[in-house]
Amino acid sequence: MNMDDQLRSMAESRYKQTEFLKTLFDLALEENWFELQHVIQHDMAKAVIADYSLSIGKGYFDSKIFFDNWEDVIDVGWRAFSEHTGISMDKVKAHLSQMREAI
């Protein structure tokens, strides 16, 4: 990951919020991987990147920042989820792969 330290710190802080992690854990217990993916990869990632973009004076949502950092921010989210739930990154990747295959 080559993302800026400020963006990484912001992503880690957001993804590791107690209430957010509780929500993710509940979704995992329900085996609701589609919703988990949406929350981690869309909702929170976009919010983090938008806030970062605004904080560095690039406007509310700079598309270059978004495309350059999207995957790294998502990776921070999945790693926070993995650490909190104890579900290994290998299992996370397997679930995501199964979802892609089902589509």
Residue, then its C-alpha position, 0 to 999 in steps of 0.5 A: m500500500n502506497m497511500d498517504d500516511q494521513l489517509r491511512s490514519m484516517a481510514e484506520s480510525r474510521y474502520k476501527q470505530t467500536e460501533f462500526l465494528k459491532t455492526l460489521f460483526d453482526l453482519a458477519l454473524e448473519e452471514n450477510w457478506f453482500e451487505l458487509q462488502h457494501v458497507i466496507q467497500h462502498d459506504m465507508a471507503k467513499a466517506v473516508i476518501a471524501d473527507y480526506s480529499l476535502s481535508i487536503g483542499k481538493g474538494y469534496f471528492d477528488s476522482k484522482i484521489f479516489f482511483d489512486n487510493w480506493e483499493d488501499v482504503i478498502d484493504v484497511g477496512w477488511r483488515a480491521f474487520s478481520e482483526h476484530t472478528g478473528i476471521s482470517m483474511d484468507k476466509v474473507k477473500a474466499h467469501l468475496s470470491q464466492m460472491r463474485e462467482a455467484i453473480 
